[in-house]
Amino acid sequence: MNPCFNFDNSYARTFEGFFAPCKADPASAPKLLQFNHALAEELGLDPVALDSEAGLAIFSGIAVPEGAEPIAQAYAGHQFGGFAPQLGDGRALLLGEVIDKNQRRRDIQLKGSGATPFSRGGDGKASLGPVLREYLIGESMHALGVPTTRALAAVTTGELVYRERPFPGAVLTRVAASHIRVGTFEFFARRGGVDKVRDLADYAIARHYPDTADAENPYLAFFRAVCDAQSALVANWMNIGFIHGVINTDNMTISGETIDYGPCAFMDSYDPDTVFSSIDRQGRYAYGNQPNILSWNLTRLAETLIPLVDPDKDRAIELLTEILQGIPSIYEKHWLTGMRSKLGLSTEDPDDLELVNDLLWVMKDGEADFTLVFRRLSQVLRGNGEAIQTLFEQSGAFDVWARRWRKRQEQEGIPAEKVALAMDRVNPIYIPRNHKVEEALDAAVEETDMIPFTKLLAVLTHPYDEDAQNNAYAEPAPATDIPYKTFCGT
């Protein structure tokens, strides 16, 4: 059976100088480890045809599917605040674009398929651990309702890649609304390419925000739409305790999807200063700093759009600055809406912000688990307060807060069980607990045992469905004095 993608490659056909044609480095002895049947069907692909030797050849870079135009995209980026004028896809190839069953255009990309003109001396390869991490976290985020890139397949190459030691090589097949980043705009803006920035903006408008095309100032409307999408995304991260770990401008998509799961992780005990990334020594991308970085990165995008927004530079800056100044309130609106849902509140009250922040303070002071506190709040409504009280070192402060919360609940006049059920649909019981992720990756990498990974993936794709058989996946890591660290995997 011949896999057919029906590629329609608008990026490659539209932009000259925005990419470099490139070929994958064919794997020597590939093996298909994971294939996402549900995503294949969503993309309008034949999962049976792809879950085969023919599909394996595509996912491992051996075969180029009909209609594909493999390219490495160019982009720049601010990394930890410093500008790198040329980054680009150093280990990724965009095979092409498909139109999915919902008439959405989606990129299909190989990640870890070998060196490209943007590899900057690197081998362009990926090791198995980071590939499986991205597969696992991305699919978990999708199940949690967070906009994200997705994983279609993960394969091993039969070769070793060398980092601090040899690791099994692997390739991830990634799916995205697009791979256009803030850094893509920076790449051409820093080269004085106003016409190319305009072309890119026109393309992004048509692909992601077509409603802005008819606005009085379409580029300003486009910028406002990106700000809203990214504000909603970061609010989503904050609502579930997710820490991206490396929110450089080349890791912020124009579409508003989460991309590049390198040193990412989820919090256990709530602390806004939580940092997991081994390279983030100053805490630039700590959990509590993510909203600030949102504004910082979007300011970099705004700078690239100045010539498009108004011929009068000062006027353009004034218009863009007005939107930038509104980002904190836009973010807070999205965040507070999510937090209200997590607390079972369906109406708005001026004191809700204080109510939420006070709970977070109590959680920090009590070193309570972020995910489990919100999940077990519904048990309080069902008359079981003990389950949540055990999460705090001292529960007195929580008990005081809970009385305020219950009083706020009663104002809405909704039966407690109905509220509890609604809360259980937005407060996950299962997230990618760091120790469980590491167990699964270690088993796959060190023992070629995919069973822990497969089981964890199955649990995480149903994050709200509590099952006593999966209790171990809901528990925080055992106490240790050794801080958990994550790594980029490049």
BADOKE-832937 format. One line per 8 residues: their letters; for each residue x, y, z of C-alpha. Coordinates in steps of 0.25 Angstrom, whole numbers, plus 5000, padded with zeros to 4 digits. Each point is the difference from the previous one (the first is absolute). Last residue first. Layout:
N
A> X Y Z ~ ...
END
This chain:
490
TGCFTKYP> 5083 5076 5084 ~ 4993 4993 5012 ~ 4996 5013 5007 ~ 5002 4995 5014 ~ 4991 4999 5012 ~ 5004 5000 5015 ~ 4993 4995 5012 ~ 5006 5005 5013
IDTAPAPE> 5007 4990 5009 ~ 4995 5001 5014 ~ 4990 4990 4998 ~ 4985 4997 5003 ~ 4993 4989 4992 ~ 4995 5006 4987 ~ 4985 5005 5000 ~ 4989 4989 4999
AYANNQAD> 4990 5000 4989 ~ 5007 4989 4991 ~ 5001 4991 5012 ~ 4985 5001 5002 ~ 4997 4993 4986 ~ 4993 4988 5004 ~ 4991 5009 5008 ~ 4995 5007 4987
EDYPHTLV> 4997 5015 4999 ~ 4996 5004 4986 ~ 5005 5015 4999 ~ 5013 4998 4993 ~ 4996 4989 4990 ~ 5011 5002 4990 ~ 5010 5000 5012 ~ 4996 4986 5004
ALLKTFPI> 5002 4994 4987 ~ 5014 5007 4998 ~ 5004 4995 5014 ~ 4997 4985 4996 ~ 5007 5002 4986 ~ 5012 5006 5007 ~ 5001 4989 5010 ~ 4999 4989 4990
MDTEEVAA> 5010 5006 4990 ~ 5012 4991 5006 ~ 5012 5002 4992 ~ 5008 4999 5013 ~ 5008 5013 5001 ~ 4992 5009 4991 ~ 4986 4995 5001 ~ 5001 4997 5015
DLAEEVKH> 5007 5013 5003 ~ 4989 5007 4992 ~ 4989 4994 5008 ~ 5006 5002 5014 ~ 5004 5014 4996 ~ 4985 5003 4996 ~ 4995 4994 5013 ~ 5010 5008 5009
NRPIYIPN> 4996 5013 4993 ~ 4985 4998 5001 ~ 4994 5001 4986 ~ 4986 5004 5005 ~ 4989 4991 5005 ~ 4989 5005 5010 ~ 4996 5011 4991 ~ 4992 5012 5004
VRDMALAV> 4990 5004 4989 ~ 4990 4989 4999 ~ 5001 4997 5015 ~ 4996 5014 5003 ~ 4987 4998 4992 ~ 4997 4988 5008 ~ 5002 5007 5013 ~ 4991 5012 4995
KEAPIGEQ> 4989 4990 4997 ~ 5002 4993 5013 ~ 4999 5013 5008 ~ 4987 5004 4994 ~ 5001 5014 4994 ~ 4995 5013 5008 ~ 5011 5009 4995 ~ 5002 5007 5013
EQRKRWRR> 5002 4986 5007 ~ 5014 4999 4993 ~ 5005 5013 5005 ~ 4996 4995 5014 ~ 5007 4987 4997 ~ 5013 5008 4996 ~ 5000 5009 5012 ~ 4999 4987 5009
AWVDFAGS> 5011 4994 4992 ~ 5010 5011 5003 ~ 4998 4998 5015 ~ 5002 4985 4998 ~ 5012 5002 4991 ~ 5007 5009 5011 ~ 4998 4989 5010 ~ 5005 4988 4991
QEFLTQIA> 5014 5000 5005 ~ 5010 4992 4992 ~ 4989 5000 4989 ~ 4996 4989 4991 ~ 4993 4992 5011 ~ 4990 5011 5001 ~ 4995 4996 4985 ~ 4996 4986 5004
EGNGRLVQ> 4994 5004 5013 ~ 4990 5010 4995 ~ 4990 4989 4995 ~ 4986 5006 4999 ~ 4998 4999 4985 ~ 5003 5015 4999 ~ 5014 4997 5007 ~ 5002 4988 4990
SLRRFVLT> 4999 5010 4989 ~ 5012 5008 5006 ~ 5008 4987 4998 ~ 5004 5003 4986 ~ 5004 5014 5003 ~ 5009 4996 5011 ~ 5005 4987 4993 ~ 5005 5008 4988
FDAEGDKM> 5008 5011 5008 ~ 5006 4990 5011 ~ 5000 5008 5013 ~ 5013 5006 5006 ~ 4991 5006 5011 ~ 5005 5014 4998 ~ 4999 4999 4985 ~ 4986 4994 5000
VWLLDNVL> 4995 5010 5010 ~ 5006 5011 4990 ~ 4993 4993 4988 ~ 4987 5000 5008 ~ 5002 5015 5003 ~ 5002 5003 4985 ~ 4987 4993 4996 ~ 4992 5007 5010
ELDDPDET> 5006 5014 4997 ~ 4997 4998 4986 ~ 4986 4996 5003 ~ 4997 5012 5008 ~ 4993 5008 4988 ~ 4991 4988 4998 ~ 4997 4993 4987 ~ 4991 4988 4998
SLGLKSRM> 5002 4986 4997 ~ 5009 4996 5012 ~ 5005 4986 5002 ~ 5013 5003 5005 ~ 5007 4995 4988 ~ 4990 5007 4991 ~ 5004 5013 5008 ~ 5014 4998 4997
GTLWHKEY> 4998 4998 4985 ~ 4993 5013 4999 ~ 5010 5007 5009 ~ 5011 4996 4991 ~ 4993 5004 4987 ~ 4997 5014 5007 ~ 5014 5001 5006 ~ 5006 4998 4986
ISPIGQLI> 4992 5011 4994 ~ 5003 5009 5012 ~ 5015 4997 4999 ~ 4999 5002 4985 ~ 4994 5014 5000 ~ 5013 5007 5000 ~ 5004 4993 4988 ~ 4988 5004 4992
ETLLEIAR> 5002 5015 5003 ~ 5015 4998 4997 ~ 4996 4995 4986 ~ 4992 5013 4997 ~ 5011 5009 5006 ~ 5011 4993 4992 ~ 4992 5002 4987 ~ 4998 5014 5003
DKDPDVLP> 5015 5003 5003 ~ 5004 4992 4987 ~ 4990 5008 4991 ~ 4998 4991 4988 ~ 4991 4992 5009 ~ 4998 4985 5004 ~ 5009 4994 4990 ~ 5013 5007 5004
ILTEALRT> 4998 4997 5015 ~ 4997 4985 4998 ~ 5014 4995 5004 ~ 5000 5008 5013 ~ 4986 4994 5003 ~ 5006 4986 5000 ~ 5011 5004 5010 ~ 4989 5006 5009
LNWSLINP> 4993 4987 4999 ~ 5012 4993 5006 ~ 5000 5009 5012 ~ 4985 5000 5002 ~ 5000 4985 5001 ~ 5013 5000 5008 ~ 4993 5007 5011 ~ 4988 4990 4999
QNGYAYRG> 5011 4989 5002 ~ 5007 5006 5012 ~ 4992 4992 5010 ~ 5004 4986 4994 ~ 5015 5004 4999 ~ 5004 5004 4986 ~ 5011 5010 5004 ~ 5003 4992 5012
QRDISSFV> 5015 5005 5000 ~ 5006 4986 4998 ~ 4991 4996 4989 ~ 5009 4990 4994 ~ 4996 4988 5008 ~ 4986 5003 4998 ~ 4991 4996 5012 ~ 4996 5014 5005
TDPDYSDM> 4990 5002 5011 ~ 4999 5015 5005 ~ 4985 5000 5000 ~ 5000 4989 5010 ~ 4989 4989 5001 ~ 5004 4986 5003 ~ 5001 4991 4988 ~ 5002 5009 4988
FACPGYDI> 5000 4995 4986 ~ 5012 4999 4991 ~ 5006 5006 4987 ~ 5015 4999 4997 ~ 4998 4997 4986 ~ 4985 5000 4995 ~ 5001 5008 4988 ~ 4987 5007 4996
TEGSITMN> 4987 5004 5008 ~ 4990 5005 4989 ~ 4996 5015 4999 ~ 5001 5000 4985 ~ 5011 5011 4999 ~ 5009 4989 5008 ~ 5009 5004 5011 ~ 5012 4991 5001
DTNIVGHI> 5009 5009 4991 ~ 4997 5011 5010 ~ 5006 4992 5011 ~ 4990 4994 5010 ~ 5010 4989 5005 ~ 4995 4993 5013 ~ 4985 4998 4995 ~ 4995 4999 5015
FGINMWNA> 4986 4994 5001 ~ 4992 5002 5013 ~ 4987 4997 4993 ~ 4994 5014 5001 ~ 5013 5006 4997 ~ 5002 4993 4987 ~ 4986 5004 4996 ~ 5003 5014 5003
VLASQADC> 5012 4999 4992 ~ 4991 4996 4988 ~ 4989 5010 5002 ~ 5011 5011 5000 ~ 5006 4994 4987 ~ 4987 5000 4993 ~ 4996 5014 5005 ~ 5014 5006 4996
VARFFALY> 4999 4993 4986 ~ 4986 5006 4998 ~ 5005 5014 5004 ~ 5012 4999 4990 ~ 4991 4996 4989 ~ 4991 5011 5003 ~ 5012 5010 4999 ~ 5004 4993 4987
PNEADATD> 4985 5001 4995 ~ 4999 5015 5002 ~ 4985 5003 4996 ~ 4997 4985 5002 ~ 4997 4991 4988 ~ 5012 4991 5002 ~ 4998 4999 5015 ~ 4989 4989 4998
PYHRAIAY> 5010 4991 4993 ~ 5008 4998 5012 ~ 5008 4987 4999 ~ 5003 4997 4985 ~ 4996 5013 4993 ~ 5006 5009 5011 ~ 5013 4991 5001 ~ 5002 5002 4985
DALDRVKD> 4997 5015 5000 ~ 5010 5001 5012 ~ 5011 4992 4993 ~ 4998 5008 4987 ~ 5001 5013 5008 ~ 5012 4995 5007 ~ 5006 4997 4987 ~ 4997 5014 4995
VGGRRAFF> 5006 5006 5012 ~ 5013 4992 4998 ~ 5009 5008 5008 ~ 5009 4988 5004 ~ 4995 5001 5015 ~ 4986 5000 4995 ~ 5002 4987 4992 ~ 5005 4992 5011
EFTGVRIH> 4991 5007 5011 ~ 4987 4996 4993 ~ 5005 4985 5000 ~ 5004 5002 5015 ~ 4986 5003 5003 ~ 4997 4986 4995 ~ 4994 4994 4987 ~ 5000 4985 5002
SAAVRTLV> 4986 4998 4996 ~ 4987 4994 5006 ~ 5010 4989 5004 ~ 5002 4985 4998 ~ 5013 4994 5005 ~ 5007 4987 4995 ~ 5010 4997 5010 ~ 5013 4993 4996
AGPFPRER> 5009 4992 5009 ~ 5015 4997 5003 ~ 5003 4991 5012 ~ 5010 5007 5009 ~ 5015 5001 5001 ~ 5005 5008 5011 ~ 5000 5015 5004 ~ 4994 5001 4986
YVLEGTTV> 5003 4990 4989 ~ 4989 4995 4991 ~ 5000 4985 4998 ~ 4994 4993 4988 ~ 4988 4990 4998 ~ 4991 5012 4997 ~ 4990 4999 5010 ~ 4986 5005 4996
AALARTTP> 4989 5009 5006 ~ 4987 5003 4993 ~ 4989 5010 4999 ~ 5004 5009 5011 ~ 4992 5013 5002 ~ 5003 5015 5001 ~ 4992 5006 5011 ~ 4987 5008 5004
VGLAHMSE> 4997 4996 5014 ~ 4987 4991 5002 ~ 5006 4991 5011 ~ 5000 4989 4990 ~ 5008 5008 4990 ~ 5010 5003 5011 ~ 5002 4985 5003 ~ 5002 4998 4985
GILYERLV> 5011 5010 5000 ~ 5006 4995 5013 ~ 5001 4986 4996 ~ 5005 5002 4986 ~ 5010 5011 5004 ~ 5005 4991 5011 ~ 5001 4989 4990 ~ 5009 5008 4991
PGLSAKGD> 5008 5005 5011 ~ 5004 4986 5005 ~ 5002 4994 4987 ~ 5012 5009 4995 ~ 4998 5010 4989 ~ 5009 5003 4988 ~ 5004 5013 4993 ~ 5014 4997 5002
GGRSFPTA> 5004 5013 5004 ~ 5010 5010 4993 ~ 4990 5011 4999 ~ 4989 4991 4997 ~ 4993 5011 4991 ~ 5004 4994 4986 ~ 4994 4987 5005 ~ 5006 4988 5008
GSGKLQID> 4991 4988 5003 ~ 4986 4995 5002 ~ 4999 5004 5014 ~ 4986 5006 4998 ~ 4992 4996 4988 ~ 4989 5010 4997 ~ 4985 5000 4996 ~ 4994 5013 4999
RRRQNKDI> 4985 5002 5002 ~ 4989 5008 4992 ~ 4987 4999 5006 ~ 4988 4995 4992 ~ 4994 4993 5011 ~ 5004 4986 4994 ~ 5014 5005 4999 ~ 5007 5008 4988
VEGLLLAR> 5014 4995 4999 ~ 5013 5008 5000 ~ 5014 4995 4996 ~ 5012 4992 5004 ~ 5005 5011 5010 ~ 5014 4996 5004 ~ 5006 5001 5014 ~ 5014 4999 5006
GDGLQPAF> 5006 5014 4998 ~ 4987 5006 4996 ~ 5003 5015 5001 ~ 5010 5008 5009 ~ 5005 5012 4993 ~ 5001 5014 5007 ~ 5001 4995 5014 ~ 4995 5011 5010
GGFQHGAY> 5003 4999 5015 ~ 4988 5000 5009 ~ 5001 4985 5004 ~ 5000 4997 4986 ~ 4994 5011 4991 ~ 4998 4994 4986 ~ 5003 4998 4986 ~ 4992 4992 4989
AQAIPEAG> 5002 4992 4988 ~ 4992 4988 4996 ~ 5007 4986 4996 ~ 4993 4995 4988 ~ 4994 4986 4995 ~ 4991 5002 4988 ~ 4990 4989 5002 ~ 4990 4996 4988
EPVAIGSF> 5003 4985 5001 ~ 5006 4996 5013 ~ 5015 5001 5001 ~ 5006 4987 5004 ~ 5011 4996 5010 ~ 4998 5012 5009 ~ 4996 4991 5012 ~ 4985 5005 5000
IALGAESD> 4999 4997 4985 ~ 5006 4986 5000 ~ 4992 4997 5012 ~ 4987 5003 4993 ~ 5004 4991 4989 ~ 5003 4989 5010 ~ 4987 5002 5006 ~ 4992 5008 5009
LAVPDLGL> 4998 5010 4989 ~ 4991 4992 4991 ~ 4991 4996 5012 ~ 5000 5014 5005 ~ 4995 5006 4987 ~ 5001 5015 5000 ~ 4989 5010 5002 ~ 5008 5008 5010
EEALAHNF> 4990 4996 5011 ~ 5001 4985 4996 ~ 5015 5001 5002 ~ 4998 5007 5013 ~ 4992 4988 5005 ~ 5010 4990 4995 ~ 5012 5006 5007 ~ 5012 4991 4997
QLLKPASA> 5010 4996 5011 ~ 5013 4992 4999 ~ 5002 4998 4985 ~ 5014 4994 4998 ~ 5010 5005 4991 ~ 5013 4993 4996 ~ 5009 5010 4992 ~ 4992 5012 5001
PDAKCPAF> 5000 5009 4988 ~ 5006 5014 5002 ~ 4989 5009 4996 ~ 5001 5009 4988 ~ 5000 5015 4999 ~ 4994 5012 4993 ~ 5004 5012 5007 ~ 4990 5010 5006
FGEFTRAY> 4994 5014 4999 ~ 5008 5004 4988 ~ 4989 4998 4991 ~ 4987 5000 5007 ~ 4986 4996 4993 ~ 5002 4986 4995 ~ 5008 4994 5012 ~ 4990 5007 5010
SNDFNFCP> 4987 4995 4991 ~ 5004 4985 5000 ~ 4987 4993 4997 ~ 5003 4986 5003 ~ 4990 4989 4996 ~ 5006 4991 5011 ~ 4999 4986 4994 ~ 5006 4988 5006
NM> 5001 4988 4990 ~ 4994 4987 5004
END
